[in-house]
Amino acid sequence: MENKYEVSILILRIVLGISFFVHGLAKFQGGIENTVGWFGSIGLPGFLAYGVAFIEIVGGIALVLGLFTRIVSIIFILLMVGAIIKVKLAAGFLGNGQMAGYELDLAYLAMAVSIAITGSKAYALDSFIGKGQKAEKAIHVL
């Protein structure tokens, strides 16, 4: 392991990945049609519920594995900005008694921004893919 910096980003990556995975899984386990209906009730097309749940599950797994880390983090940033603006902002930071506030969404957003900026090499499949591409380029140069 390179240093404390990489360990801290690894922890963020794994926790964020697991968190998104569980949120996506919950959408399906709770009955995705309920989520579809809820999306419709807030003025979003219901089919987006499938996309969001899929992104959360697949993206969560990808983050845990360290695969396409920066791309997945950017997608999660977009999801969190959308959730905060469209759903949570009106409830306030801590919520309004009927709905949770945006404090958790903001924490996820900050984690995703940090990972998107720095990347995460420790125990990441991205590291192996990058090494393979560098080795392949080196072979072509010879």
C-alpha positions, 0 to 999 in steps of 0.5 A: 500500500503506497501511503495513508492517502491511498488508504483513506481514498480506498476507505471512501471508495469502498464505503461509497460503493457499498452504500450506493449498492445497498440503496440500489438493491433496496429499490428493487427489494422494496418493489421497483414499481413503488420507486417508479410511482414515487418518481412520477409523483415528484414529476420525474419519468417513472422509467428513470427509477430503473436507471437510477437503481441500475446505476446504483447497483452496478456503480456500487460494485464497480467502486468496490472493485475499483473499476472505472472509479473516476467515471462512476464517481462522476455519475454518482456526483450527477445523481446526488446533485439531482437528488439534492436539487429535485427532492431534498433541498426543500426539506432542508439540511436535516429534514422536515419531519416528513422526509430526510434532509440532504445531509447524507446526500451531501456527504455522498456527493463530497465522497464522490467528488473526492474520489473523482478528483484523486482517483483510487489506485489501492486494490483497484482493478483500474490499476491492473487495466492501466498497467496492461495498457501501458505494457501494451503500448511499450510492446508496440513501441519496440 
